[in-house]
Amino acid sequence: MTLKARCHCGATQFEVTQAPEWVSDCNCSFCSKRGALWAYYTPDQFKLTTARDRVSTYQWGGYFGTHHHCGVCGCGTYSQFPSFENGVVNHDAPRISLNARLFEDFDLDAVPVRKTDGRSY
Ligand SMILES: [Zn+2]
C-alpha cells in the first residue's frame, strides 16, 4: 500500500510504500522540542512528491544528519541519517525518518510508540 503524507500547507508532500508498524518518540534535545513521532524507512521506500526547493534543512551537533521542514508552513517533515545500529555510523545504509504525524488517513493511535533515548547518544 502507498501511504501519503503532507505538511500543513501542502508544499511538502511525500509517500511511502507501507504503513509503519511502530513509531519512535525520541527524547534528544531536538526531537523533544519538535514533538514529532518518527517512522523509519529506507530511501527506496520513500518518495518526495513535491518540489525539493520548498524543503528547508536544519543541521546541528555532529552534522551527520539533515533535518528537513517545510519552508512555507514550518512543519517538521523528514530527516536523513546514516544508520547507527549499535552505535556504529554506517553511511552505506542511509535511512529516512518521517514525521508520522503528517500521514494522511492513518490512525497514529493504532501503532505502538517506542521511547528512544536519543539524549544518551
Ligand atoms: Zn508546509
Boltz pocket constraint, residues with backbone or C-beta under 6 A from the ligand:
constraints:
  - pocket:
      binder: B
      contacts: [[A, 7], [A, 8], [A, 9], [A, 10], [A, 11], [A, 12], [A, 70], [A, 71], [A, 72], [A, 73], [A, 74], [A, 75]]
      max_distance: 6.0
